[in-house]
Amino acid sequence: MGAVKVIKVLGTSEESWEDAAEQALVQATSTVQNISGMKIKDWSATIEDNTIVEYKTTVEIAFPVQEH
């Protein structure tokens, strides 16, 4: 295996942290090909009136560097 590039992506969801991570992956797949892995780096949330209104998941997404 050659070099691997890693990017950081923030996903958000009104449903759950799991869905926020899935949204990050969906966003990444719109511009990145051959994703080989994803690592959860951070979880956070926006709170209003003592209730979570937005889940946020920061992930690192890995994919192989294409050789020319």
N, CA, C and O atoms as a CHARMM CRD file, in Angstrom:
* protein
*
  272
    1    1 MET  N      0.84600  -1.17300   0.00000 PROA 1      0.00000
    2    1 MET  CA     0.00000   0.00000   0.00000 PROA 1      0.00000
    3    1 MET  C      0.89000   1.23400   0.00000 PROA 1      0.00000
    4    1 MET  O      1.88900   1.28400   0.71700 PROA 1      0.00000
    5    2 GLY  N      0.52600   2.23400  -0.80800 PROA 2      0.00000
    6    2 GLY  CA     1.29000   3.46500  -0.89200 PROA 2      0.00000
    7    2 GLY  C      0.86600   4.45900   0.16900 PROA 2      0.00000
    8    2 GLY  O      0.41000   4.08500   1.25000 PROA 2      0.00000
    9    3 ALA  N      1.02100   5.70800  -0.15300 PROA 3      0.00000
   10    3 ALA  CA     0.68500   6.78400   0.77500 PROA 3      0.00000
   11    3 ALA  C     -0.83000   6.92200   0.93400 PROA 3      0.00000
   12    3 ALA  O     -1.60200   6.63200   0.02000 PROA 3      0.00000
   13    4 VAL  N     -1.22300   7.37100   2.11700 PROA 4      0.00000
   14    4 VAL  CA    -2.63200   7.59700   2.42500 PROA 4      0.00000
   15    4 VAL  C     -2.79400   9.05000   2.84400 PROA 4      0.00000
   16    4 VAL  O     -1.98500   9.57800   3.60700 PROA 4      0.00000
   17    5 LYS  N     -3.83400   9.69000   2.34400 PROA 5      0.00000
   18    5 LYS  CA    -4.14000  11.06200   2.73300 PROA 5      0.00000
   19    5 LYS  C     -5.27600  11.02000   3.74600 PROA 5      0.00000
   20    5 LYS  O     -6.17400  10.18500   3.64000 PROA 5      0.00000
   21    6 VAL  N     -5.24000  11.92200   4.73200 PROA 6      0.00000
   22    6 VAL  CA    -6.27700  12.00100   5.75500 PROA 6      0.00000
   23    6 VAL  C     -6.83400  13.41800   5.76700 PROA 6      0.00000
   24    6 VAL  O     -6.08600  14.39300   5.82600 PROA 6      0.00000
   25    7 ILE  N     -8.17200  13.51500   5.71000 PROA 7      0.00000
   26    7 ILE  CA    -8.83000  14.81800   5.79900 PROA 7      0.00000
   27    7 ILE  C     -9.74500  14.82500   7.02000 PROA 7      0.00000
   28    7 ILE  O    -10.19600  13.77700   7.48200 PROA 7      0.00000
   29    8 LYS  N    -10.00600  16.01100   7.52600 PROA 8      0.00000
   30    8 LYS  CA   -10.89800  16.16900   8.66900 PROA 8      0.00000
   31    8 LYS  C    -12.22900  16.72100   8.16100 PROA 8      0.00000
   32    8 LYS  O    -12.25700  17.69100   7.40400 PROA 8      0.00000
   33    9 VAL  N    -13.33900  16.09200   8.58500 PROA 9      0.00000
   34    9 VAL  CA   -14.66900  16.48600   8.13900 PROA 9      0.00000
   35    9 VAL  C    -15.58600  16.58400   9.35700 PROA 9      0.00000
   36    9 VAL  O    -15.52500  15.74300  10.25400 PROA 9      0.00000
   37   10 LEU  N    -16.43100  17.60800   9.38400 PROA 10     0.00000
   38   10 LEU  CA   -17.41400  17.78500  10.45000 PROA 10     0.00000
   39   10 LEU  C    -18.78700  17.42600   9.90700 PROA 10     0.00000
   40   10 LEU  O    -19.24800  18.01500   8.92900 PROA 10     0.00000
   41   11 GLY  N    -19.44100  16.45800  10.54400 PROA 11     0.00000
   42   11 GLY  CA   -20.80700  16.09300  10.17900 PROA 11     0.00000
   43   11 GLY  C    -21.76200  16.56800  11.25600 PROA 11     0.00000
   44   11 GLY  O    -21.41600  16.59900  12.43700 PROA 11     0.00000
   45   12 THR  N    -22.96800  16.94000  10.84500 PROA 12     0.00000
   46   12 THR  CA   -23.97200  17.39400  11.80300 PROA 12     0.00000
   47   12 THR  C    -25.28200  16.64900  11.57800 PROA 12     0.00000
   48   12 THR  O    -25.56400  16.17000  10.47900 PROA 12     0.00000
   49   13 SER  N    -26.07600  16.56200  12.64400 PROA 13     0.00000
   50   13 SER  CA   -27.36400  15.88000  12.57100 PROA 13     0.00000
   51   13 SER  C    -28.25900  16.37900  13.69400 PROA 13     0.00000
   52   13 SER  O    -27.77700  16.76200  14.76000 PROA 13     0.00000
   53   14 GLU  N    -29.54900  16.37200  13.45200 PROA 14     0.00000
   54   14 GLU  CA   -30.51400  16.66200  14.51000 PROA 14     0.00000
   55   14 GLU  C    -30.93500  15.38700  15.22900 PROA 14     0.00000
   56   14 GLU  O    -31.68200  15.43900  16.20600 PROA 14     0.00000
   57   15 GLU  N    -30.44700  14.21700  14.73800 PROA 15     0.00000
   58   15 GLU  CA   -30.88500  12.92000  15.25000 PROA 15     0.00000
   59   15 GLU  C    -29.93500  12.29000  16.26900 PROA 15     0.00000
   60   15 GLU  O    -30.35200  11.92700  17.36900 PROA 15     0.00000
   61   16 SER  N    -28.63200  12.15900  15.89300 PROA 16     0.00000
   62   16 SER  CA   -27.69800  11.43200  16.76200 PROA 16     0.00000
   63   16 SER  C    -26.26200  11.68100  16.32100 PROA 16     0.00000
   64   16 SER  O    -26.01100  12.19500  15.23100 PROA 16     0.00000
   65   17 TRP  N    -25.31000  11.29900  17.20100 PROA 17     0.00000
   66   17 TRP  CA   -23.89500  11.38600  16.82500 PROA 17     0.00000
   67   17 TRP  C    -23.58600  10.38600  15.71100 PROA 17     0.00000
   68   17 TRP  O    -22.79400  10.68000  14.81600 PROA 17     0.00000
   69   18 GLU  N    -24.20300   9.21500  15.76400 PROA 18     0.00000
   70   18 GLU  CA   -23.99000   8.21900  14.71100 PROA 18     0.00000
   71   18 GLU  C    -24.42100   8.77200  13.35200 PROA 18     0.00000
   72   18 GLU  O    -23.71700   8.60500  12.35600 PROA 18     0.00000
   73   19 ASP  N    -25.56400   9.42200  13.31900 PROA 19     0.00000
   74   19 ASP  CA   -26.03300  10.01500  12.06500 PROA 19     0.00000
   75   19 ASP  C    -25.11400  11.15200  11.63000 PROA 19     0.00000
   76   19 ASP  O    -24.87800  11.32900  10.43500 PROA 19     0.00000
   77   20 ALA  N    -24.59700  11.92000  12.57500 PROA 20     0.00000
   78   20 ALA  CA   -23.65900  13.00000  12.23600 PROA 20     0.00000
   79   20 ALA  C    -22.39900  12.42800  11.59300 PROA 20     0.00000
   80   20 ALA  O    -21.87800  13.00600  10.64000 PROA 20     0.00000
   81   21 ALA  N    -21.90400  11.29800  12.10200 PROA 21     0.00000
   82   21 ALA  CA   -20.73400  10.64900  11.50200 PROA 21     0.00000
   83   21 ALA  C    -21.06500  10.15600  10.09900 PROA 21     0.00000
   84   21 ALA  O    -20.25300  10.29000   9.18400 PROA 21     0.00000
   85   22 GLU  N    -22.24500   9.59300   9.93000 PROA 22     0.00000
   86   22 GLU  CA   -22.68300   9.12800   8.60700 PROA 22     0.00000
   87   22 GLU  C    -22.78300  10.30500   7.63200 PROA 22     0.00000
   88   22 GLU  O    -22.41700  10.17500   6.46400 PROA 22     0.00000
   89   23 GLN  N    -23.27300  11.44100   8.10400 PROA 23     0.00000
   90   23 GLN  CA   -23.37000  12.62800   7.24400 PROA 23     0.00000
   91   23 GLN  C    -21.98900  13.12000   6.82100 PROA 23     0.00000
   92   23 GLN  O    -21.81000  13.57100   5.69000 PROA 23     0.00000
   93   24 ALA  N    -21.02200  13.03600   7.71600 PROA 24     0.00000
   94   24 ALA  CA   -19.64700  13.41100   7.36300 PROA 24     0.00000
   95   24 ALA  C    -19.12700  12.51100   6.25000 PROA 24     0.00000
   96   24 ALA  O    -18.48500  12.98200   5.31200 PROA 24     0.00000
   97   25 LEU  N    -19.40500  11.21500   6.35600 PROA 25     0.00000
   98   25 LEU  CA   -18.97300  10.27100   5.32300 PROA 25     0.00000
   99   25 LEU  C    -19.67600  10.56000   3.99800 PROA 25     0.00000
  100   25 LEU  O    -19.04200  10.53800   2.94300 PROA 25     0.00000
  101   26 VAL  N    -20.96300  10.82600   4.04500 PROA 26     0.00000
  102   26 VAL  CA   -21.72200  11.14900   2.82500 PROA 26     0.00000
  103   26 VAL  C    -21.12700  12.37500   2.14600 PROA 26     0.00000
  104   26 VAL  O    -20.95000  12.38600   0.92800 PROA 26     0.00000
  105   27 GLN  N    -20.81900  13.40600   2.92600 PROA 27     0.00000
  106   27 GLN  CA   -20.22900  14.61900   2.35500 PROA 27     0.00000
  107   27 GLN  C    -18.87600  14.32200   1.72500 PROA 27     0.00000
  108   27 GLN  O    -18.57500  14.81500   0.63700 PROA 27     0.00000
  109   28 ALA  N    -18.06500  13.52600   2.39600 PROA 28     0.00000
  110   28 ALA  CA   -16.73000  13.21300   1.87200 PROA 28     0.00000
  111   28 ALA  C    -16.81400  12.41800   0.57500 PROA 28     0.00000
  112   28 ALA  O    -16.02800  12.65200  -0.34400 PROA 28     0.00000
  113   29 THR  N    -17.75700  11.48100   0.48800 PROA 29     0.00000
  114   29 THR  CA   -17.85200  10.65300  -0.71300 PROA 29     0.00000
  115   29 THR  C    -18.28600  11.44500  -1.93700 PROA 29     0.00000
  116   29 THR  O    -18.16200  10.95600  -3.06000 PROA 29     0.00000
  117   30 SER  N    -18.79100  12.65600  -1.74300 PROA 30     0.00000
  118   30 SER  CA   -19.17800  13.47100  -2.90000 PROA 30     0.00000
  119   30 SER  C    -17.95700  14.00700  -3.64600 PROA 30     0.00000
  120   30 SER  O    -18.06600  14.38400  -4.81300 PROA 30     0.00000
  121   31 THR  N    -16.79800  14.04600  -2.98700 PROA 31     0.00000
  122   31 THR  CA   -15.59200  14.56500  -3.64700 PROA 31     0.00000
  123   31 THR  C    -14.37500  13.65200  -3.53200 PROA 31     0.00000
  124   31 THR  O    -13.38300  13.86300  -4.23000 PROA 31     0.00000
  125   32 VAL  N    -14.43100  12.64900  -2.67300 PROA 32     0.00000
  126   32 VAL  CA   -13.27900  11.77100  -2.44100 PROA 32     0.00000
  127   32 VAL  C    -13.63100  10.35100  -2.87700 PROA 32     0.00000
  128   32 VAL  O    -14.72100   9.85800  -2.58500 PROA 32     0.00000
  129   33 GLN  N    -12.71300   9.70400  -3.57100 PROA 33     0.00000
  130   33 GLN  CA   -12.92600   8.32900  -4.02000 PROA 33     0.00000
  131   33 GLN  C    -12.07700   7.35900  -3.19800 PROA 33     0.00000
  132   33 GLN  O    -11.05100   7.73500  -2.63000 PROA 33     0.00000
  133   34 ASN  N    -12.51800   6.12300  -3.14800 PROA 34     0.00000
  134   34 ASN  CA   -11.76400   5.02300  -2.53100 PROA 34     0.00000
  135   34 ASN  C    -11.46200   5.24400  -1.05200 PROA 34     0.00000
  136   34 ASN  O    -10.35600   4.95400  -0.59600 PROA 34     0.00000
  137   35 ILE  N    -12.42900   5.75100  -0.30500 PROA 35     0.00000
  138   35 ILE  CA   -12.24000   5.94300   1.13500 PROA 35     0.00000
  139   35 ILE  C    -11.96400   4.58500   1.77300 PROA 35     0.00000
  140   35 ILE  O    -12.68800   3.61700   1.54300 PROA 35     0.00000
  141   36 SER  N    -10.90600   4.53200   2.57700 PROA 36     0.00000
  142   36 SER  CA   -10.50000   3.25700   3.17200 PROA 36     0.00000
  143   36 SER  C    -10.74000   3.18300   4.67600 PROA 36     0.00000
  144   36 SER  O    -10.66700   2.09900   5.25500 PROA 36     0.00000
  145   37 GLY  N    -11.02300   4.30800   5.31600 PROA 37     0.00000
  146   37 GLY  CA   -11.25300   4.27600   6.75100 PROA 37     0.00000
  147   37 GLY  C    -11.72400   5.61400   7.28500 PROA 37     0.00000
  148   37 GLY  O    -11.59100   6.65200   6.63600 PROA 37     0.00000
  149   38 MET  N    -12.28300   5.55800   8.49400 PROA 38     0.00000
  150   38 MET  CA   -12.77500   6.76900   9.14100 PROA 38     0.00000
  151   38 MET  C    -12.56000   6.61500  10.64400 PROA 38     0.00000
  152   38 MET  O    -12.82100   5.55200  11.20800 PROA 38     0.00000
  153   39 LYS  N    -12.08500   7.67300  11.28600 PROA 39     0.00000
  154   39 LYS  CA   -11.84800   7.64900  12.73000 PROA 39     0.00000
  155   39 LYS  C    -12.59500   8.81700  13.36300 PROA 39     0.00000
  156   39 LYS  O    -12.46900   9.95700  12.91600 PROA 39     0.00000
  157   40 ILE  N    -13.37200   8.53100  14.40500 PROA 40     0.00000
  158   40 ILE  CA   -14.06900   9.58100  15.14300 PROA 40     0.00000
  159   40 ILE  C    -13.04400  10.30300  16.01000 PROA 40     0.00000
  160   40 ILE  O    -12.36200   9.67600  16.82000 PROA 40     0.00000
  161   41 LYS  N    -12.93200  11.62000  15.84200 PROA 41     0.00000
  162   41 LYS  CA   -11.96800  12.40800  16.61100 PROA 41     0.00000
  163   41 LYS  C    -12.62800  13.19400  17.74000 PROA 41     0.00000
  164   41 LYS  O    -12.02000  13.40000  18.79000 PROA 41     0.00000
  165   42 ASP  N    -13.87900  13.63900  17.52800 PROA 42     0.00000
  166   42 ASP  CA   -14.51400  14.48600  18.53400 PROA 42     0.00000
  167   42 ASP  C    -16.02700  14.43100  18.37000 PROA 42     0.00000
  168   42 ASP  O    -16.54700  14.34000  17.25800 PROA 42     0.00000
  169   43 TRP  N    -16.71600  14.48600  19.50000 PROA 43     0.00000
  170   43 TRP  CA   -18.17100  14.57100  19.51100 PROA 43     0.00000
  171   43 TRP  C    -18.53600  15.82200  20.28200 PROA 43     0.00000
  172   43 TRP  O    -17.93400  16.11300  21.31600 PROA 43     0.00000
  173   44 SER  N    -19.51500  16.56500  19.79300 PROA 44     0.00000
  174   44 SER  CA   -20.00200  17.73100  20.52400 PROA 44     0.00000
  175   44 SER  C    -21.46700  17.93500  20.17200 PROA 44     0.00000
  176   44 SER  O    -22.01600  17.24100  19.31700 PROA 44     0.00000
  177   45 ALA  N    -22.08900  18.89000  20.83900 PROA 45     0.00000
  178   45 ALA  CA   -23.50900  19.13800  20.58600 PROA 45     0.00000
  179   45 ALA  C    -23.84500  20.59000  20.87800 PROA 45     0.00000
  180   45 ALA  O    -23.18200  21.25700  21.67200 PROA 45     0.00000
  181   46 THR  N    -24.88000  21.05400  20.22300 PROA 46     0.00000
  182   46 THR  CA   -25.45100  22.36900  20.50000 PROA 46     0.00000
  183   46 THR  C    -26.67100  22.14800  21.38800 PROA 46     0.00000
  184   46 THR  O    -27.52800  21.31800  21.08600 PROA 46     0.00000
  185   47 ILE  N    -26.73800  22.89800  22.48600 PROA 47     0.00000
  186   47 ILE  CA   -27.81100  22.74500  23.46700 PROA 47     0.00000
  187   47 ILE  C    -28.67900  24.00100  23.47500 PROA 47     0.00000
  188   47 ILE  O    -28.16900  25.12200  23.48800 PROA 47     0.00000
  189   48 GLU  N    -29.99100  23.80000  23.46700 PROA 48     0.00000
  190   48 GLU  CA   -30.94800  24.89700  23.64400 PROA 48     0.00000
  191   48 GLU  C    -32.03000  24.42500  24.60300 PROA 48     0.00000
  192   48 GLU  O    -32.57400  23.33400  24.43400 PROA 48     0.00000
  193   49 ASP  N    -32.34500  25.22400  25.59600 PROA 49     0.00000
  194   49 ASP  CA   -33.37500  24.88600  26.58700 PROA 49     0.00000
  195   49 ASP  C    -33.15200  23.49200  27.18600 PROA 49     0.00000
  196   49 ASP  O    -34.08600  22.70200  27.31900 PROA 49     0.00000
  197   50 ASN  N    -31.89800  23.21100  27.54300 PROA 50     0.00000
  198   50 ASN  CA   -31.51400  21.94600  28.17500 PROA 50     0.00000
  199   50 ASN  C    -31.75600  20.71500  27.29800 PROA 50     0.00000
  200   50 ASN  O    -31.91500  19.60400  27.80600 PROA 50     0.00000
  201   51 THR  N    -31.78300  20.92000  25.99000 PROA 51     0.00000
  202   51 THR  CA   -32.01300  19.82200  25.05300 PROA 51     0.00000
  203   51 THR  C    -30.98900  19.88700  23.92600 PROA 51     0.00000
  204   51 THR  O    -30.66000  20.97100  23.44400 PROA 51     0.00000
  205   52 ILE  N    -30.49000  18.73800  23.51100 PROA 52     0.00000
  206   52 ILE  CA   -29.58300  18.70000  22.36200 PROA 52     0.00000
  207   52 ILE  C    -30.39400  18.98800  21.10500 PROA 52     0.00000
  208   52 ILE  O    -31.37200  18.30000  20.81400 PROA 52     0.00000
  209   53 VAL  N    -29.97900  20.01000  20.36500 PROA 53     0.00000
  210   53 VAL  CA   -30.66500  20.36000  19.12200 PROA 53     0.00000
  211   53 VAL  C    -29.82400  20.04300  17.88800 PROA 53     0.00000
  212   53 VAL  O    -30.34800  19.97900  16.77600 PROA 53     0.00000
  213   54 GLU  N    -28.51400  19.84300  18.08600 PROA 54     0.00000
  214   54 GLU  CA   -27.65800  19.46500  16.96800 PROA 54     0.00000
  215   54 GLU  C    -26.47200  18.65900  17.48200 PROA 54     0.00000
  216   54 GLU  O    -25.75500  19.08800  18.38500 PROA 54     0.00000
  217   55 TYR  N    -26.28300  17.49300  16.89300 PROA 55     0.00000
  218   55 TYR  CA   -25.14500  16.63300  17.19200 PROA 55     0.00000
  219   55 TYR  C    -24.05600  16.92500  16.17300 PROA 55     0.00000
  220   55 TYR  O    -24.34000  17.10200  14.98800 PROA 55     0.00000
  221   56 LYS  N    -22.80100  16.97600  16.63200 PROA 56     0.00000
  222   56 LYS  CA   -21.67400  17.25200  15.74300 PROA 56     0.00000
  223   56 LYS  C    -20.60200  16.19100  15.96200 PROA 56     0.00000
  224   56 LYS  O    -20.25000  15.87400  17.09800 PROA 56     0.00000
  225   57 THR  N    -20.09600  15.65200  14.87300 PROA 57     0.00000
  226   57 THR  CA   -19.04900  14.64100  14.94300 PROA 57     0.00000
  227   57 THR  C    -17.91900  15.03800  14.00400 PROA 57     0.00000
  228   57 THR  O    -18.13300  15.20900  12.80400 PROA 57     0.00000
  229   58 THR  N    -16.71900  15.18400  14.54900 PROA 58     0.00000
  230   58 THR  CA   -15.54400  15.45500  13.72900 PROA 58     0.00000
  231   58 THR  C    -14.85800  14.12800  13.45600 PROA 58     0.00000
  232   58 THR  O    -14.54200  13.37900  14.38100 PROA 58     0.00000
  233   59 VAL  N    -14.63000  13.84100  12.17600 PROA 59     0.00000
  234   59 VAL  CA   -14.01200  12.57500  11.78900 PROA 59     0.00000
  235   59 VAL  C    -12.79600  12.83200  10.91600 PROA 59     0.00000
  236   59 VAL  O    -12.69300  13.86400  10.25100 PROA 59     0.00000
  237   60 GLU  N    -11.87900  11.87600  10.93000 PROA 60     0.00000
  238   60 GLU  CA   -10.76600  11.86700   9.98300 PROA 60     0.00000
  239   60 GLU  C    -11.04900  10.75800   8.98500 PROA 60     0.00000
  240   60 GLU  O    -11.31900   9.61900   9.36500 PROA 60     0.00000
  241   61 ILE  N    -10.98600  11.09800   7.71400 PROA 61     0.00000
  242   61 ILE  CA   -11.27900  10.15600   6.64500 PROA 61     0.00000
  243   61 ILE  C    -10.00200   9.90000   5.86000 PROA 61     0.00000
  244   61 ILE  O     -9.32500  10.83500   5.43200 PROA 61     0.00000
  245   62 ALA  N     -9.68000   8.62100   5.67500 PROA 62     0.00000
  246   62 ALA  CA    -8.44300   8.22900   4.98800 PROA 62     0.00000
  247   62 ALA  C     -8.76400   7.66000   3.61000 PROA 62     0.00000
  248   62 ALA  O     -9.76100   6.96500   3.41500 PROA 62     0.00000
  249   63 PHE  N     -7.88100   7.98000   2.65800 PROA 63     0.00000
  250   63 PHE  CA    -8.01700   7.43300   1.31000 PROA 63     0.00000
  251   63 PHE  C     -6.64300   7.40100   0.65900 PROA 63     0.00000
  252   63 PHE  O     -5.78200   8.21600   0.99100 PROA 63     0.00000
  253   64 PRO  N     -6.42800   6.46700  -0.26800 PROA 64     0.00000
  254   64 PRO  CA    -5.10700   6.34700  -0.88500 PROA 64     0.00000
  255   64 PRO  C     -4.79500   7.52700  -1.79900 PROA 64     0.00000
  256   64 PRO  O     -5.67300   8.05500  -2.48000 PROA 64     0.00000
  257   65 VAL  N     -3.53000   7.92700  -1.79700 PROA 65     0.00000
  258   65 VAL  CA    -3.06200   8.97000  -2.71100 PROA 65     0.00000
  259   65 VAL  C     -2.88600   8.32200  -4.07700 PROA 65     0.00000
  260   65 VAL  O     -2.23300   7.28700  -4.20500 PROA 65     0.00000
  261   66 GLN  N     -3.46900   8.93400  -5.08400 PROA 66     0.00000
  262   66 GLN  CA    -3.34500   8.38200  -6.43700 PROA 66     0.00000
  263   66 GLN  C     -1.98600   8.73000  -7.01100 PROA 66     0.00000
  264   66 GLN  O     -1.55400   9.88300  -6.99500 PROA 66     0.00000
  265   67 GLU  N     -1.33000   7.71000  -7.51600 PROA 67     0.00000
  266   67 GLU  CA    -0.02200   7.92000  -8.13900 PROA 67     0.00000
  267   67 GLU  C     -0.21900   8.31800  -9.59000 PROA 67     0.00000
  268   67 GLU  O     -1.14700   7.85100 -10.25000 PROA 67     0.00000
  269   68 HSD  N      0.66100   9.18500 -10.08800 PROA 68     0.00000
  270   68 HSD  CA     0.54700   9.64700 -11.48400 PROA 68     0.00000
  271   68 HSD  C      1.35800   8.79300 -12.39700 PROA 68     0.00000
  272   68 HSD  O      1.38200   9.03100 -13.60500 PROA 68     0.00000
